[in-house]
Amino acid sequence: MKRIRAPGPGEISAAMLAETGATLVELGHSERRAAFNESDAAINRKVHSALGHGLRPLICIGDSAEEKRWQVSRESVVRQMKIALYGLSHQQALRTLIAYEPVWAIGEHGTPVSPQEAGVIHQALRQALCERFGHETGTRIPLLYGGSVTLQNAVELLRQQEINGLFIGRAAWDAQGYCDIVQRVTQEFILQAQ
């Protein structure tokens, strides 16, 4: 077994994750950003480390209730994404997933975002990706939506042009709730394809 430099207490390094056989790592979740005061620059370092150890980073970005009130949500999440992806090659960027989770929409008392509002944010993210990496690469980086995803709103969220998938939180705590969402989405898009 090779020697791995240990991270801080309660932390796990990319090398340790890779050694377990993990292939995907979630970075930048709002709860970690708040609890551990993780900066955008720290998320960028973790993205580079994850990629360097063969892991696929799922990068969480999100706006606060204050940013929403000040009408700077788009600017805030685009900035977070740009910093997280800073210094990546096109090939590295294609290994990432971006999950937009408005902080004000998640958790027990979260207010669900309208599918149209989520769509507008995702359009801004896609535009920024295309500006940074070019159209061919920028359109291939998956953009996910997470933030009070429910059985009732999952299909409408996925109908938004730039939402490529869902990052389901609380609704997935119950296996049946998660399966219900998957089944409804699958049925809807199979019917649509016929």
C-alpha positions as CSV (number, residue, x, y, z in Angstrom):
1,M,0.0,0.0,0.0
2,K,1.4,3.4,-1.0
3,R,1.8,6.1,1.6
4,I,-0.8,8.8,1.3
5,R,-0.4,12.3,2.8
6,A,-3.2,12.6,5.4
7,P,-5.7,15.4,5.1
8,G,-6.9,17.4,8.2
9,P,-9.1,15.8,10.9
10,G,-12.5,14.7,9.5
11,E,-11.3,15.2,5.9
12,I,-10.5,12.7,3.2
13,S,-8.0,13.2,0.4
14,A,-8.6,12.6,-3.3
15,A,-5.9,9.9,-3.1
16,M,-7.7,8.1,-0.3
17,L,-11.0,8.2,-2.3
18,A,-9.3,6.9,-5.4
19,E,-7.7,4.1,-3.5
20,T,-11.2,2.9,-2.3
21,G,-12.3,2.7,-6.0
22,A,-14.5,5.8,-5.9
23,T,-15.0,7.4,-9.3
24,L,-17.1,10.5,-8.4
25,V,-16.6,13.1,-5.7
26,E,-19.0,15.9,-4.7
27,L,-17.2,19.3,-4.1
28,G,-18.4,22.7,-3.0
29,H,-21.8,21.7,-1.4
30,S,-23.3,24.8,0.3
31,E,-23.3,23.1,3.7
32,R,-19.6,22.5,3.5
33,R,-18.9,26.0,2.2
34,A,-20.8,27.4,5.2
35,A,-19.6,24.9,7.9
36,F,-15.9,24.9,6.9
37,N,-15.7,28.3,5.3
38,E,-14.6,26.7,2.0
39,S,-13.7,29.4,-0.5
40,D,-14.1,29.2,-4.3
41,A,-10.3,29.0,-4.5
42,A,-10.3,25.9,-2.2
43,I,-12.9,24.3,-4.4
44,N,-10.7,24.9,-7.4
45,R,-7.8,23.2,-5.7
46,K,-10.0,20.2,-4.8
47,V,-11.2,20.0,-8.5
48,H,-7.6,19.8,-9.7
49,S,-6.7,17.3,-7.0
50,A,-9.7,15.1,-7.8
51,L,-8.9,15.1,-11.5
52,G,-5.3,14.4,-10.8
53,H,-6.4,11.2,-9.0
54,G,-8.8,10.0,-11.6
55,L,-11.9,11.1,-9.9
56,R,-14.8,12.9,-11.6
57,P,-15.7,16.1,-9.8
58,L,-19.4,17.0,-9.3
59,I,-19.1,20.7,-8.5
60,C,-21.9,22.3,-6.5
61,I,-22.6,26.0,-7.0
62,G,-25.4,28.1,-5.6
63,D,-26.7,31.5,-4.8
64,S,-27.9,32.7,-1.3
65,A,-31.2,34.3,-0.5
66,E,-29.4,37.6,-0.2
67,E,-27.9,37.3,-3.7
68,K,-31.4,36.4,-5.0
69,R,-32.9,39.4,-3.3
70,W,-30.1,41.7,-4.7
71,Q,-30.7,40.1,-8.2
72,V,-27.1,38.9,-8.6
73,S,-27.8,35.2,-8.7
74,R,-26.5,34.7,-12.2
75,E,-23.3,36.6,-11.6
76,S,-22.7,34.8,-8.4
77,V,-23.1,31.2,-9.7
78,V,-21.2,32.0,-12.9
79,R,-18.3,33.4,-10.8
80,Q,-18.3,30.3,-8.6
81,M,-18.3,28.0,-11.7
82,K,-15.5,30.0,-13.4
83,I,-13.3,29.8,-10.4
84,A,-13.9,26.1,-9.8
85,L,-13.0,25.4,-13.4
86,Y,-10.0,27.8,-13.6
87,G,-6.9,26.2,-15.1
88,L,-8.6,23.2,-16.5
89,S,-8.0,21.9,-20.0
90,H,-10.9,21.2,-22.3
91,Q,-10.5,17.5,-21.6
92,Q,-10.4,18.0,-17.9
93,A,-13.5,20.2,-18.1
94,L,-15.4,17.5,-19.9
95,R,-14.8,15.2,-16.9
96,T,-16.7,17.6,-14.6
97,L,-20.4,17.9,-13.7
98,I,-21.8,21.2,-12.5
99,A,-24.8,21.1,-10.1
100,Y,-26.7,24.4,-9.5
101,E,-28.3,24.3,-6.1
102,P,-29.8,27.6,-4.9
103,V,-29.1,27.7,-1.2
104,W,-32.4,29.3,-0.5
105,A,-34.2,26.3,-2.2
106,I,-32.6,23.4,-0.4
107,G,-33.3,21.9,3.0
108,E,-36.4,21.4,5.0
109,H,-37.6,24.9,4.7
110,G,-36.4,25.5,1.1
111,T,-38.6,27.3,-1.4
112,P,-38.7,25.5,-4.7
113,V,-37.4,27.5,-7.6
114,S,-39.7,27.7,-10.7
115,P,-38.4,25.5,-13.6
116,Q,-38.2,28.7,-15.7
117,E,-36.1,30.5,-13.2
118,A,-33.7,27.4,-13.0
119,G,-33.6,27.4,-16.8
120,V,-32.5,31.1,-16.9
121,I,-29.6,30.3,-14.5
122,H,-28.6,27.2,-16.5
123,Q,-28.6,29.3,-19.7
124,A,-26.2,31.7,-18.1
125,L,-24.0,28.8,-17.0
126,R,-24.0,27.3,-20.4
127,Q,-23.1,30.6,-22.0
128,A,-20.2,31.0,-19.7
129,L,-19.0,27.5,-20.4
130,C,-19.1,28.1,-24.1
131,E,-17.2,31.4,-23.7
132,R,-14.5,29.8,-21.7
133,F,-14.1,26.4,-23.5
134,G,-15.7,27.0,-26.9
135,H,-19.0,25.8,-28.2
136,E,-18.0,22.2,-28.8
137,T,-16.7,21.6,-25.2
138,G,-19.0,24.1,-23.5
139,T,-22.2,22.3,-24.7
140,R,-20.9,18.9,-23.5
141,I,-20.3,19.7,-19.9
142,P,-23.4,18.4,-17.9
143,L,-25.4,20.9,-16.0
144,L,-27.6,19.5,-13.2
145,Y,-30.2,21.1,-11.1
146,G,-30.7,20.4,-7.4
147,G,-32.8,22.3,-4.9
148,S,-36.1,20.9,-3.7
149,V,-36.5,18.5,-6.6
150,T,-39.8,16.7,-6.1
151,L,-42.0,14.3,-7.9
152,Q,-44.2,17.3,-8.8
153,N,-41.4,19.4,-10.4
154,A,-38.9,17.0,-11.8
155,V,-40.3,16.7,-15.3
156,E,-40.8,20.4,-15.8
157,L,-37.2,21.0,-14.6
158,L,-35.9,18.6,-17.1
159,R,-37.9,20.3,-19.9
160,Q,-35.6,23.3,-19.5
161,Q,-33.2,23.4,-22.4
162,E,-29.9,23.5,-20.5
163,I,-30.8,21.3,-17.5
164,N,-29.2,18.0,-18.3
165,G,-30.1,16.1,-15.2
166,L,-31.2,16.3,-11.6
167,F,-29.2,16.4,-8.4
168,I,-31.8,15.0,-6.0
169,G,-31.4,15.6,-2.3
170,R,-34.1,15.3,0.3
171,A,-36.5,13.4,-2.0
172,A,-33.9,10.7,-2.4
173,W,-33.7,10.0,1.4
174,D,-36.6,7.7,0.9
175,A,-35.8,5.0,-1.7
176,Q,-39.4,4.9,-2.9
177,G,-39.5,8.6,-3.3
178,Y,-36.4,8.5,-5.5
179,C,-37.7,5.6,-7.5
180,D,-41.0,7.5,-8.0
181,I,-39.2,10.5,-9.5
182,V,-37.1,8.3,-11.8
183,Q,-40.2,6.4,-12.9
184,R,-42.2,9.6,-13.6
185,V,-39.3,11.2,-15.6
186,T,-38.6,8.0,-17.5
187,Q,-42.3,7.5,-18.4
188,E,-42.6,11.2,-19.5
189,F,-39.6,11.2,-21.8
190,I,-40.4,7.7,-23.3
191,L,-43.9,9.0,-24.1
192,Q,-42.4,12.2,-25.6
193,A,-40.0,10.2,-27.7
194,Q,-42.8,8.1,-29.3
